[in-house]
Amino acid sequence: MGLVKAQGSSAAIRTLPPPPPPPPPSASSSSSVTQCLHNDESNPPPHYPYPHPSSDGAACLAPNWIGKGLTCVCFKRRGTYERICISLTPLQEERLGRLKQRMGVFFDASRHDHQEALRALWSAAFPGKELQGLVSDQWKDMGWQGRDPSTDFRGAGFISLENLLFFAKSFSTSFERLLKKEGGKRAAWEYPFAVAGVNITFMIMQMLDLDATKPRTFVRAVFLQMLSENEWAFDLLYCVAFVVMDKQWLERNATYMEFNDVLRSTRVQLERELLMHEVYRIEDMPSYSLLC
């Protein structure tokens, strides 16, 4: 993801570099990826030379055995083996289909429902303050690049607006705090709130790799299990990601030129928490407690 100048201000363009390759397996590591043994679950799974969880908490599935009859794999969490199924349940397929459909909707400024969603976002962000129009300098107060926020949805689409609305309505206190940059020692040149939100949506879409025909990360498989528990898991994860990003921003005393680095480290933390022991729902993630 890079930075460009647009209408006198800097903005993040939603392109991320590929994640670094995982390090080679280590005998001293606390985690191991193994094949599931369904016919004798009393025996611990044997060790195989599959890719090892990377240093950022993600584990890539080896392409040489994906799709060759394995329906589950196991990985180790603090001494216990957790089973992740590659084959989706009917509920997972249904909810993943709806989520992918949402991800495929581009923002269309001519659509009435998209216009109303923008107005709803404005009302949530600035209650009682009249919006002069869908194209107005007022939008810059929310952290859009220019007068027309519809130009900032490229790459993430309408779901990024839905994510912002979900955040505003579900965790209004956190939403307002981040919008107004309250708390902590803030930078002289802050990240633009709304554009950052669009970038976060795109980062999560890349991290979860939901468009892949074959699962390539355990993070994706873990998320699909969470999706079967809660259809709004993606939106909840978005809210967690936003507060994690802001927290790291403050801890690093970052400037806007460091936004890309903060976003990458946010992804690393999310991946690590999603694979933690006893994290089975978004609400179980340690950083979920940051929301209010």
BAFI-3210 file (N, C-alpha, C; in Angstrom, 3 decimals, decimal comma, padded with zeros to 6 digits):
// residues 292
n [1|2|3|4|5|6|7|8|9|10|11|12|13|14|15|16|17|18|19|20|21|22|23|24|25|26|27|28|29|30|31|32|33|34|35|36|37|38|39|40|41|42|43|44|45|46|47|48|49|50|51|52|53|54|55|56|57|58|59|60|61|62|63|64|65|66|67|68|69|70|71|72|73|74|75|76|77|78|79|80|81|82|83|84|85|86|87|88|89|90|91|92|93|94|95|96|97|98|99|100|101|102|103|104|105|106|107|108|109|110|111|112|113|114|115|116|117|118|119|120|121|122|123|124|125|126|127|128|129|130|131|132|133|134|135|136|137|138|139|140|141|142|143|144|145|146|147|148|149|150|151|152|153|154|155|156|157|158|159|160|161|162|163|164|165|166|167|168|169|170|171|172|173|174|175|176|177|178|179|180|181|182|183|184|185|186|187|188|189|190|191|192|193|194|195|196|197|198|199|200|201|202|203|204|205|206|207|208|209|210|211|212|213|214|215|216|217|218|219|220|221|222|223|224|225|226|227|228|229|230|231|232|233|234|235|236|237|238|239|240|241|242|243|244|245|246|247|248|249|250|251|252|253|254|255|256|257|258|259|260|261|262|263|264|265|266|267|268|269|270|271|272|273|274|275|276|277|278|279|280|281|282|283|284|285|286|287|288|289|290|291|292]
n.u [000,853|000,628|001,446|-000,149|-000,414|-003,326|-005,501|-004,251|-003,733|-002,440|-003,014|-003,877|-003,259|-004,928|-003,152|-001,399|001,771|002,910|002,748|005,605|007,673|007,178|009,293|011,705|010,802|011,133|012,615|012,385|010,178|006,925|004,646|003,087|002,292|000,153|-001,054|-004,467|-005,712|-008,340|-009,347|-008,377|-008,585|-007,531|-004,831|-002,040|-001,521|000,891|004,117|004,736|006,540|005,334|004,576|005,537|003,981|004,257|006,341|004,642|002,338|000,643|-000,172|000,780|-000,768|000,489|000,871|001,287|-000,183|-002,699|-006,059|-005,874|-007,473|-007,455|-009,427|-009,293|-006,963|-004,489|-003,315|-001,052|-001,887|-000,572|000,084|-002,153|-003,998|-005,627|-008,331|-008,800|-011,114|-011,048|-013,028|-016,099|-018,915|-022,473|-023,653|-021,429|-020,707|-022,956|-022,957|-020,420|-020,766|-022,643|-021,116|-018,997|-020,482|-021,227|-018,674|-018,180|-019,620|-019,532|-019,095|-021,670|-022,457|-024,801|-026,819|-029,668|-029,803|-027,120|-026,504|-028,128|-026,883|-024,474|-025,448|-026,479|-024,116|-022,931|-024,783|-024,415|-021,806|-021,770|-024,045|-026,971|-025,823|-026,302|-026,062|-024,716|-024,622|-024,121|-021,812|-019,500|-017,524|-017,663|-017,267|-014,565|-014,058|-014,544|-012,522|-012,243|-010,759|-011,422|-014,037|-015,941|-016,866|-017,376|-015,389|-013,405|-013,802|-012,774|-011,368|-012,045|-014,794|-018,426|-018,749|-016,911|-018,015|-020,263|-018,945|-017,910|-020,320|-021,383|-019,485|-019,907|-022,521|-022,498|-020,403|-020,311|-018,987|-016,225|-015,979|-016,489|-014,372|-012,107|-012,680|-012,622|-010,090|-009,399|-007,799|-004,622|-001,329|-001,430|-000,461|000,991|000,257|-002,272|-003,673|-006,191|-009,438|-011,716|-010,649|-008,659|-010,292|-011,379|-009,050|-008,492|-010,594|-009,916|-007,434|-008,191|-009,724|-007,733|-006,121|-007,776|-008,252|-010,503|-011,486|-010,063|-009,930|-008,981|-008,116|-005,542|-004,375|-004,305|-005,538|-007,648|-009,215|-009,810|-011,275|-013,531|-014,752|-015,468|-017,261|-019,358|-020,365|-021,153|-022,688|-021,888|-019,193|-017,089|-017,519|-017,300|-014,615|-013,459|-013,996|-012,437|-009,933|-009,673|-009,478|-007,190|-005,313|-005,319|-004,398|-001,800|-000,793|-000,711|001,039|003,406|003,816|003,266|003,578|001,774|003,101|003,950|001,824|001,355|003,162|002,129|-000,351|000,432|001,627|-000,614|-002,111|-000,455|-000,747|-003,505|-003,639|-002,093|-003,623|-005,983|-005,199|-004,714|-004,775|-007,885|-009,341|-012,124|-014,160|-014,740|-015,138|-013,574|-011,006|-008,116|-007,851|-010,415|-011,439|-010,768|-012,765|-015,578]
n.v [-001,185|002,201|005,762|008,667|011,924|013,786|016,163|018,091|016,819|014,007|010,561|007,175|004,540|001,608|-000,801|-003,579|-004,984|-008,364|-010,825|-011,609|-014,514|-017,580|-018,589|-021,321|-024,599|-025,124|-027,042|-026,320|-024,809|-023,840|-024,527|-026,696|-027,944|-030,457|-033,572|-034,572|-037,400|-039,267|-041,792|-042,732|-041,055|-040,958|-041,094|-038,910|-036,568|-037,366|-035,897|-033,949|-032,722|-030,101|-026,649|-024,269|-022,359|-018,901|-016,147|-014,063|-015,142|-016,354|-019,268|-020,952|-023,085|-025,950|-026,013|-028,420|-030,418|-029,581|-030,151|-032,864|-034,912|-034,467|-033,516|-032,215|-030,391|-030,196|-027,995|-026,907|-025,606|-024,339|-026,883|-028,414|-030,011|-028,409|-028,727|-027,863|-027,620|-028,114|-028,574|-026,972|-026,373|-026,547|-024,204|-022,504|-022,242|-020,927|-018,485|-017,505|-017,162|-015,063|-013,066|-012,788|-011,878|-009,372|-008,234|-007,967|-005,828|-002,781|000,675|002,819|005,858|006,688|005,116|004,900|003,627|003,505|006,195|006,877|005,388|006,755|009,198|008,273|007,542|010,040|011,225|009,575|010,167|012,944|013,893|015,846|017,808|019,406|018,002|019,362|018,364|015,498|015,866|017,788|020,125|019,491|016,764|016,384|016,807|014,399|012,907|012,168|012,221|014,310|016,486|014,726|011,805|009,409|008,798|007,576|004,923|003,012|-000,163|-001,271|-001,067|-001,073|-002,388|-001,355|001,042|000,019|-001,242|000,965|002,138|000,075|000,046|002,622|002,403|000,206|000,464|003,133|004,909|004,285|004,711|007,506|008,466|007,739|009,037|011,718|011,833|011,550|011,273|010,140|010,958|012,733|012,806|015,538|015,528|013,802|010,534|010,282|009,707|008,414|007,508|005,867|003,918|002,690|001,590|-000,275|-002,088|-003,185|-004,317|-006,365|-007,955|-008,891|-010,247|-012,332|-013,717|-014,585|-014,984|-017,001|-020,138|-022,405|-023,082|-021,161|-020,195|-020,618|-018,646|-017,844|-020,195|-020,364|-018,010|-018,635|-020,545|-018,887|-017,284|-019,014|-019,011|-016,408|-014,252|-011,672|-011,547|-010,587|-007,800|-007,253|-007,970|-005,980|-003,697|-004,301|-004,289|-001,587|-000,219|-001,442|-000,603|002,182|002,205|001,164|003,168|005,312|004,263|004,095|006,680|007,667|009,160|010,453|009,512|007,077|005,410|003,146|001,267|000,971|-000,129|-002,580|-003,785|-003,929|-005,858|-008,075|-008,371|-008,931|-011,396|-012,968|-012,935|-014,142|-016,771|-017,553|-019,451|-020,622|-018,691|-018,446|-016,962|-013,676|-012,017|-013,173|-012,387|-010,769|-007,988|-007,172|-006,124|-003,484|-002,107|000,037]
n.w [000,000|-000,854|-000,699|-001,889|-003,290|-003,201|-004,241|-002,677|-000,288|001,545|000,881|001,555|-000,634|-001,561|-001,735|-000,880|000,009|-000,720|001,950|004,047|003,362|005,245|007,998|008,091|009,458|012,969|015,480|018,078|018,305|019,568|018,233|015,863|012,628|011,568|010,186|010,338|012,090|011,537|012,020|014,374|016,917|019,408|019,318|019,201|016,540|014,024|013,248|010,397|007,563|007,058|006,206|008,674|011,328|010,750|011,849|012,321|013,242|011,437|009,512|006,684|004,306|002,722|-000,751|-002,081|-000,899|-000,517|-001,323|-001,825|-000,781|001,951|004,618|006,977|009,006|011,592|014,143|016,683|019,772|022,494|023,591|023,061|020,470|017,860|015,683|012,364|009,897|006,428|004,532|004,026|006,125|005,455|006,552|006,836|004,135|003,166|004,615|003,995|001,273|001,243|002,449|000,608|-001,507|-000,549|-000,454|-003,131|-004,103|-005,637|-004,754|-005,655|-006,645|-007,775|-006,860|-004,834|-002,293|-001,595|-001,419|000,738|002,731|002,987|003,961|006,372|007,654|007,961|009,731|011,949|012,604|012,996|014,720|014,629|013,100|010,135|006,910|004,042|001,475|-000,724|-002,059|-000,772|001,095|003,713|004,147|004,399|007,042|008,215|007,363|004,697|001,404|-000,310|-001,518|-002,371|-001,146|-002,445|-004,241|-002,850|-002,338|-003,989|-004,547|-002,012|-001,905|-001,385|001,017|002,772|003,550|004,824|006,939|008,372|009,155|010,756|012,803|013,865|014,841|016,543|018,358|019,496|021,221|020,996|018,242|018,039|019,586|018,077|015,670|016,427|017,343|020,054|023,259|024,419|023,134|020,372|016,905|015,040|012,412|011,568|010,779|008,237|009,232|007,888|005,404|006,395|007,512|005,218|004,155|006,164|005,903|003,390|004,006|005,808|004,118|002,402|004,259|005,186|002,868|001,394|-001,139|-002,253|-003,903|-002,729|000,649|002,112|004,387|007,953|009,368|007,753|007,814|010,551|010,844|009,276|010,844|012,953|011,604|011,232|013,751|014,151|012,020|011,629|011,959|010,348|010,331|013,054|013,437|011,931|013,508|015,757|014,522|013,845|016,318|017,296|015,415|015,914|018,551|018,259|016,690|018,502|020,456|019,040|018,511|015,984|012,701|009,835|007,600|008,401|008,331|006,711|007,763|010,349|009,744|008,659|010,916|012,491|011,148|011,602|014,385|014,572|013,198|014,890|017,267|016,420|016,196|018,726|021,791|022,965|021,616|020,028|019,059|017,703|019,817|021,761|021,308|022,622|022,096|021,667|023,947|023,892|022,710|023,075]
ca.u [000,000|001,483|000,861|-000,172|-000,995|-004,602|-006,201|-003,550|-003,546|-001,950|-004,018|-003,348|-003,818|-005,157|-002,387|-000,484|002,764|002,659|003,352|006,907|007,589|007,352|010,610|011,718|010,365|012,117|012,286|012,131|008,963|005,825|003,510|003,401|001,175|000,183|-002,227|-005,453|-005,997|-009,746|-009,747|-007,911|-008,372|-006,845|-003,408|-001,682|-001,143|002,324|004,699|005,060|007,298|004,505|005,020|005,387|003,431|005,267|006,599|003,539|001,184|-000,117|000,410|000,372|-000,961|001,362|000,075|001,482|-001,124|-004,059|-006,937|-005,559|-008,236|-007,464|-010,571|-008,945|-005,578|-004,396|-002,150|-000,921|-002,034|-000,204|000,080|-003,345|-004,197|-006,888|-008,663|-009,387|-011,638|-010,969|-014,356|-017,008|-020,260|-023,473|-023,830|-020,270|-020,809|-024,017|-022,536|-019,288|-021,328|-023,227|-020,028|-018,309|-021,380|-021,051|-017,357|-018,154|-020,457|-018,832|-019,894|-022,291|-023,020|-026,126|-027,796|-030,321|-029,444|-025,743|-026,577|-028,693|-025,862|-023,551|-026,127|-026,552|-022,788|-022,751|-025,609|-023,791|-020,555|-022,025|-025,480|-027,469|-025,173|-026,916|-025,173|-025,063|-024,797|-023,262|-020,536|-019,387|-016,277|-017,899|-016,778|-013,157|-014,030|-014,593|-011,287|-012,219|-009,719|-011,925|-015,432|-016,812|-016,349|-017,575|-014,155|-012,443|-014,199|-012,131|-010,539|-012,751|-016,193|-019,507|-018,640|-016,132|-018,991|-021,037|-018,103|-017,900|-021,643|-021,477|-018,641|-020,560|-023,752|-022,275|-019,422|-020,346|-017,981|-014,937|-016,054|-016,346|-013,022|-011,151|-013,020|-012,188|-008,694|-009,349|-006,991|-003,254|-000,554|-001,706|000,526|000,622|-000,359|-002,956|-004,247|-007,592|-010,244|-012,532|-009,778|-008,045|-011,287|-011,444|-007,834|-008,600|-011,450|-009,159|-006,411|-008,825|-010,094|-006,518|-005,659|-008,634|-008,091|-011,776|-011,771|-009,263|-010,702|-008,434|-007,610|-004,088|-003,909|-005,140|-006,352|-008,882|-010,015|-010,304|-012,332|-014,749|-015,418|-016,094|-018,391|-020,476|-020,908|-021,727|-022,623|-021,280|-017,809|-016,224|-017,710|-016,711|-013,167|-013,130|-013,981|-011,238|-008,768|-009,578|-008,954|-005,806|-004,505|-005,163|-003,564|-000,416|-000,443|-000,354|002,213|004,578|003,850|003,470|003,132|000,993|003,970|004,150|000,542|001,468|003,834|001,186|-001,369|001,029|001,777|-001,972|-002,440|000,313|-001,365|-004,786|-003,381|-001,606|-004,723|-006,949|-004,678|-004,409|-005,503|-009,197|-009,992|-013,051|-015,051|-014,088|-015,238|-012,537|-009,709|-007,746|-008,044|-011,837|-011,708|-010,512|-013,973|-016,586]
ca.v [000,000|003,365|007,048|009,580|013,232|013,958|017,396|018,821|016,051|012,655|009,517|005,823|003,757|000,302|-001,910|-004,081|-005,930|-009,738|-011,089|-012,259|-015,975|-018,102|-019,146|-022,791|-025,207|-025,179|-028,102|-025,746|-024,005|-024,365|-024,884|-027,566|-028,276|-031,898|-034,144|-035,141|-038,828|-039,389|-043,142|-043,026|-039,732|-041,048|-040,937|-037,565|-036,566|-037,413|-034,689|-033,995|-031,516|-029,076|-025,311|-023,955|-021,018|-017,868|-015,342|-013,137|-015,855|-017,037|-020,519|-021,201|-024,472|-026,313|-026,281|-029,774|-031,387|-029,048|-030,735|-034,271|-035,821|-034,076|-032,687|-031,436|-030,350|-029,819|-027,256|-027,027|-024,402|-024,514|-028,265|-029,147|-029,943|-027,845|-029,211|-026,901|-028,349|-027,434|-028,671|-026,055|-026,825|-025,787|-022,874|-021,708|-021,933|-019,936|-017,186|-017,045|-016,683|-013,733|-012,125|-012,536|-011,044|-008,015|-007,766|-007,727|-004,684|-001,515|001,827|003,463|007,116|006,913|004,254|005,577|003,008|003,896|007,586|006,885|004,876|007,863|010,143|007,649|007,652|011,421|011,443|008,866|010,838|014,323|014,010|017,205|018,731|019,189|017,750|020,258|017,617|014,337|016,437|018,961|020,221|018,942|015,396|016,401|016,761|012,996|012,265|011,776|012,972|015,540|016,868|013,633|010,559|008,240|008,514|006,914|003,537|002,103|-001,191|-001,949|-001,132|-000,632|-003,017|-000,485|001,973|-000,765|-001,441|002,215|002,289|-000,924|000,549|003,782|002,040|-000,848|000,912|004,571|005,620|004,082|005,380|008,951|008,745|007,665|010,073|013,017|011,685|011,845|010,382|009,879|012,008|012,612|013,366|016,825|015,213|012,562|009,783|010,647|008,650|007,652|006,819|004,776|002,862|001,971|000,784|-001,384|-003,084|-003,852|-005,135|-007,570|-008,777|-009,567|-011,141|-013,513|-014,460|-015,281|-015,282|-018,137|-021,358|-023,357|-022,379|-021,017|-019,811|-021,042|-017,508|-017,931|-021,304|-019,984|-017,013|-019,276|-021,129|-017,775|-016,830|-019,920|-018,650|-015,065|-013,783|-010,346|-011,688|-009,700|-006,433|-007,179|-007,972|-004,636|-002,786|-004,630|-003,837|-000,120|000,225|-001,922|000,300|003,461|001,972|001,069|004,509|006,105|003,699|004,395|008,131|007,633|010,234|009,907|008,802|005,730|004,721|001,821|000,387|000,701|-001,034|-003,912|-004,353|-004,242|-007,155|-009,094|-008,598|-009,602|-012,798|-013,641|-013,113|-015,099|-018,121|-017,782|-020,470|-020,254|-017,646|-019,133|-015,933|-012,366|-011,466|-013,777|-011,772|-009,835|-006,586|-006,840|-005,341|-002,056|-001,486|000,484]
ca.w [000,000|-000,930|-000,398|-003,015|-003,042|-003,894|-003,888|-001,627|000,937|001,308|001,094|001,397|-001,724|-000,998|-002,303|000,125|-000,493|-000,265|003,249|003,940|003,426|006,597|008,260|008,082|010,716|014,044|016,437|019,394|018,268|020,386|017,395|014,741|011,758|011,377|009,523|011,254|011,988|011,925|012,405|015,731|017,485|020,689|019,082|018,762|015,134|013,811|012,671|008,974|007,201|006,430|006,593|010,089|011,549|010,589|013,034|012,563|013,767|010,396|009,036|005,308|003,963|001,615|-001,960|-002,609|-000,343|-000,529|-002,317|-002,098|000,061|003,353|004,969|008,162|009,462|012,998|014,583|018,124|020,589|023,906|024,029|022,638|019,037|017,412|014,346|011,444|008,752|005,146|003,943|004,690|006,449|004,685|007,133|006,465|002,712|002,985|005,145|003,199|000,016|001,445|002,711|-000,655|-002,306|-000,031|-000,855|-004,563|-004,466|-005,757|-004,368|-006,802|-006,155|-008,355|-006,203|-003,710|-001,022|-001,281|-000,981|002,086|003,650|003,244|004,860|007,699|008,252|008,402|010,926|013,067|012,968|013,424|014,999|014,806|012,164|008,828|005,783|002,944|000,242|-000,868|-002,478|000,084|001,865|005,052|004,241|004,807|008,508|008,606|006,938|003,296|000,713|-000,922|-001,326|-002,787|-000,544|-003,300|-004,974|-001,963|-002,079|-004,933|-003,925|-000,923|-002,265|-000,504|002,328|003,661|004,126|005,779|008,117|009,138|009,778|011,819|013,890|014,479|015,530|017,536|019,357|019,220|022,009|020,338|016,943|018,247|020,094|016,979|014,708|016,946|017,760|021,482|024,078|024,019|022,488|018,954|015,999|014,456|011,127|011,875|009,671|008,003|009,824|006,950|004,453|007,156|007,637|003,949|004,077|007,105|005,253|002,341|004,669|006,345|002,977|001,969|005,320|005,267|001,614|001,256|-002,533|-002,702|-004,093|-001,769|001,823|002,109|005,710|009,070|009,772|006,969|008,318|011,876|010,663|008,779|012,005|013,675|010,803|011,487|015,063|014,102|010,641|011,611|012,412|009,570|010,797|014,393|013,274|011,449|014,659|016,533|013,760|013,887|017,614|017,381|014,606|016,616|019,730|017,804|016,235|019,676|021,104|018,222|018,261|014,543|011,839|008,740|006,670|008,938|008,376|006,102|008,719|011,435|009,224|008,555|012,254|012,941|010,568|012,315|015,693|014,377|012,863|016,096|018,211|015,873|016,372|020,136|022,535|023,489|020,829|019,137|018,536|017,672|021,173|022,594|021,035|023,690|021,711|021,657|025,160|023,629|022,167|024,055]
c.u [000,879|000,743|000,903|-000,707|-002,286|-005,278|-005,565|-003,333|-003,068|-003,035|-003,385|-004,046|-003,837|-004,467|-001,361|000,531|002,438|003,331|004,682|006,758|007,832|008,753|010,557|011,303|011,511|011,689|011,923|010,847|007,839|004,635|003,968|002,147|001,268|-001,066|-003,157|-005,594|-007,416|-010,066|-009,255|-007,569|-007,708|-005,347|-003,105|-001,225|000,371|002,819|005,039|005,772|006,462|005,001|004,688|004,744|004,529|005,361|005,477|002,263|000,391|000,592|-000,117|000,248|-000,161|000,553|000,230|000,537|-002,535|-004,856|-006,653|-006,230|-008,248|-008,670|-010,294|-007,438|-005,599|-003,203|-002,190|-001,033|-001,730|-000,402|-001,141|-003,538|-005,588|-007,128|-009,338|-009,827|-011,562|-012,325|-015,328|-018,327|-021,253|-023,681|-022,658|-020,331|-021,841|-023,555|-021,328|-019,784|-021,919|-022,144|-019,280|-019,167|-021,277|-019,722|-017,292|-018,965|-019,614|-019,729|-020,369|-023,018|-024,396|-027,210|-028,355|-029,897|-028,006|-025,684|-027,098|-027,699|-024,839|-024,181|-026,228|-025,203|-022,530|-023,539|-025,009|-022,537|-020,803|-023,517|-025,877|-026,846|-025,678|-025,857|-025,624|-025,259|-023,848|-021,908|-020,398|-018,034|-016,437|-017,302|-015,315|-013,027|-014,064|-013,337|-011,343|-011,229|-010,208|-013,386|-016,391|-016,286|-016,490|-016,314|-013,151|-012,769|-013,570|-011,252|-011,252|-014,247|-017,157|-019,381|-017,822|-017,015|-019,869|-020,239|-018,066|-019,229|-021,821|-020,682|-019,343|-021,761|-023,538|-021,351|-019,244|-019,282|-016,592|-014,892|-015,812|-014,938|-011,994|-011,411|-012,459|-010,751|-008,520|-008,455|-005,603|-002,595|-000,690|-000,611|000,043|-000,089|-000,987|-003,398|-005,709|-008,490|-010,953|-011,682|-009,049|-009,013|-011,425|-010,225|-007,886|-009,495|-010,658|-008,083|-007,005|-009,234|-008,881|-006,058|-006,465|-008,644|-009,364|-012,124|-010,996|-010,151|-010,233|-007,917|-006,096|-003,524|-004,852|-006,014|-007,684|-009,790|-010,608|-011,443|-013,623|-015,487|-016,127|-017,318|-019,601|-021,111|-021,634|-021,572|-021,972|-019,824|-016,864|-016,317|-017,138|-015,186|-012,683|-013,031|-012,757|-009,999|-008,590|-008,990|-007,526|-004,885|-004,264|-004,270|-002,090|000,091|000,038|000,921|003,493|004,782|004,061|003,037|002,427|001,850|004,249|002,866|000,643|002,116|002,901|000,118|-000,824|001,178|000,426|-002,399|-001,712|-000,344|-002,703|-004,586|-002,941|-002,746|-005,746|-006,500|-004,348|-005,287|-006,791|-009,798|-010,838|-014,069|-014,260|-014,075|-014,188|-011,166|-009,358|-008,058|-009,507|-012,196|-011,446|-011,765|-014,938|-017,634]
c.v [001,221|004,621|007,905|010,909|013,369|015,198|018,055|018,056|014,666|011,640|008,167|005,122|002,300|-000,797|-002,340|-005,001|-007,327|-009,981|-011,788|-013,762|-016,469|-018,658|-020,660|-023,352|-025,281|-026,218|-027,547|-024,950|-024,680|-024,800|-025,807|-027,870|-029,755|-032,352|-034,759|-036,638|-039,053|-040,779|-043,524|-041,717|-039,787|-040,869|-039,505|-037,602|-036,615|-036,135|-034,926|-032,698|-030,499|-027,711|-025,021|-022,587|-019,978|-017,017|-014,373|-013,859|-016,586|-018,310|-020,785|-022,683|-024,810|-026,641|-027,696|-030,792|-030,844|-029,737|-032,183|-035,196|-035,450|-033,186|-031,843|-031,424|-029,962|-028,911|-027,172|-025,670|-024,755|-025,946|-029,060|-028,961|-029,420|-028,288|-028,110|-027,653|-027,494|-027,465|-027,795|-026,736|-026,044|-024,372|-021,965|-021,308|-020,837|-018,556|-016,628|-016,505|-015,290|-012,689|-011,780|-011,686|-009,589|-007,425|-007,411|-006,540|-003,416|-000,374|002,537|004,712|007,407|006,078|004,945|004,975|003,337|005,349|007,671|006,354|005,957|008,879|009,581|007,721|009,058|011,685|010,757|009,581|012,226|014,511|015,465|018,218|018,429|019,001|018,592|019,519|016,437|014,694|017,769|018,951|019,650|017,542|015,333|016,337|015,337|012,248|011,640|012,672|014,309|015,759|015,729|012,306|009,340|007,874|007,732|005,442|002,543|001,111|-001,952|-002,005|-000,722|-001,225|-002,162|000,586|001,250|-000,995|-000,196|002,433|001,313|-000,469|001,680|003,385|001,029|-000,398|002,421|005,343|005,494|004,790|006,877|009,300|008,727|008,740|011,419|012,999|012,100|010,835|010,179|011,096|011,846|013,280|014,705|016,620|013,840|011,830|010,213|009,472|007,798|006,875|005,671|003,609|002,040|001,066|-000,427|-002,477|-003,876|-004,756|-006,434|-008,504|-009,546|-010,596|-012,437|-014,322|-015,229|-015,633|-016,481|-019,373|-022,466|-022,577|-022,353|-020,596|-020,370|-019,892|-017,526|-019,031|-020,990|-018,979|-017,647|-020,005|-020,049|-017,275|-017,732|-019,655|-017,314|-014,516|-012,414|-010,387|-010,755|-008,269|-006,242|-007,142|-006,612|-003,655|-003,030|-004,091|-002,328|000,340|-000,272|-000,993|001,620|003,308|001,883|002,419|005,362|005,587|004,014|005,890|008,369|008,940|009,610|009,136|007,379|004,910|003,310|000,829|000,012|-000,279|-002,454|-004,550|-004,668|-005,596|-008,285|-009,413|-009,311|-011,080|-013,568|-013,913|-014,124|-016,538|-018,441|-018,877|-019,875|-019,026|-018,341|-018,182|-014,630|-011,766|-012,040|-013,155|-010,777|-008,378|-006,200|-005,969|-003,862|-001,333|-001,068|001,348]
c.w [000,000|-000,573|-001,646|-002,539|-003,831|-003,372|-002,675|-000,365|000,578|001,594|000,851|000,252|-001,299|-001,787|-001,288|-000,506|-000,013|001,061|003,078|004,017|004,834|006,774|008,225|009,422|011,717|015,059|017,785|019,443|019,034|019,560|016,291|013,958|011,424|010,655|010,557|011,017|012,471|012,471|013,791|016,404|018,844|020,545|018,676|017,318|014,987|013,170|011,206|008,607|006,448|006,882|008,045|010,250|011,469|011,826|013,318|012,977|012,723|009,995|007,640|005,061|002,723|000,380|-002,479|-001,981|-000,224|-001,631|-002,636|-001,092|001,528|003,611|006,192|008,332|010,929|013,204|016,098|018,800|022,039|024,383|023,647|021,146|018,730|015,973|013,552|010,201|007,498|004,457|004,735|005,009|005,593|005,222|006,772|004,998|002,461|003,431|004,391|001,862|000,151|001,691|001,421|-001,589|-001,852|-000,494|-002,330|-005,021|-004,505|-005,279|-005,620|-006,321|-006,717|-007,679|-004,962|-002,372|-000,624|-000,818|000,456|003,116|003,978|004,197|006,271|008,406|008,750|009,696|012,145|013,542|013,545|013,666|015,237|013,874|010,760|007,756|004,602|001,626|000,183|-001,456|-001,749|000,786|003,273|005,212|004,663|006,331|009,031|008,168|005,566|002,567|000,180|-000,636|-001,617|-002,232|-001,442|-004,072|-004,144|-001,716|-003,045|-004,187|-002,829|-001,156|-001,165|000,895|003,287|004,282|005,139|007,063|008,993|009,846|010,941|013,034|014,627|015,325|016,660|018,663|019,195|019,992|021,385|018,994|017,089|018,712|018,974|015,925|015,144|017,459|019,226|022,199|023,523|023,391|020,986|018,139|015,461|013,120|011,243|010,613|009,476|008,376|008,772|005,950|005,144|007,289|006,369|003,787|005,006|006,525|004,228|002,938|005,194|005,209|002,464|002,991|005,351|003,981|001,265|-000,180|-003,055|-002,839|-003,158|-000,558|001,828|003,459|006,768|009,550|009,029|007,517|009,687|011,737|010,180|009,891|012,816|012,935|011,005|012,849|015,015|012,693|010,524|012,061|011,651|010,080|012,197|014,316|012,781|012,616|015,536|015,825|013,859|015,214|017,830|016,605|015,319|017,838|019,330|017,303|017,414|020,337|020,352|018,032|016,767|013,883|010,644|007,751|007,139|008,951|007,809|007,062|009,864|010,970|009,096|009,926|012,874|012,409|011,295|013,658|015,555|014,078|014,099|017,067|017,703|016,078|017,825|020,734|023,092|022,812|019,771|018,516|018,468|019,074|022,120|022,364|022,130|023,342|021,610|022,857|024,979|023,166|023,281|023,348]
res [m|g|l|v|k|a|q|g|s|s|a|a|i|r|t|l|p|p|p|p|p|p|p|p|p|s|a|s|s|s|s|s|v|t|q|c|l|h|n|d|e|s|n|p|p|p|h|y|p|y|p|h|p|s|s|d|g|a|a|c|l|a|p|n|w|i|g|k|g|l|t|c|v|c|f|k|r|r|g|t|y|e|r|i|c|i|s|l|t|p|l|q|e|e|r|l|g|r|l|k|q|r|m|g|v|f|f|d|a|s|r|h|d|h|q|e|a|l|r|a|l|w|s|a|a|f|p|g|k|e|l|q|g|l|v|s|d|q|w|k|d|m|g|w|q|g|r|d|p|s|t|d|f|r|g|a|g|f|i|s|l|e|n|l|l|f|f|a|k|s|f|s|t|s|f|e|r|l|l|k|k|e|g|g|k|r|a|a|w|e|y|p|f|a|v|a|g|v|n|i|t|f|m|i|m|q|m|l|d|l|d|a|t|k|p|r|t|f|v|r|a|v|f|l|q|m|l|s|e|n|e|w|a|f|d|l|l|y|c|v|a|f|v|v|m|d|k|q|w|l|e|r|n|a|t|y|m|e|f|n|d|v|l|r|s|t|r|v|q|l|e|r|e|l|l|m|h|e|v|y|r|i|e|d|m|p|s|y|s|l|l|c]
***
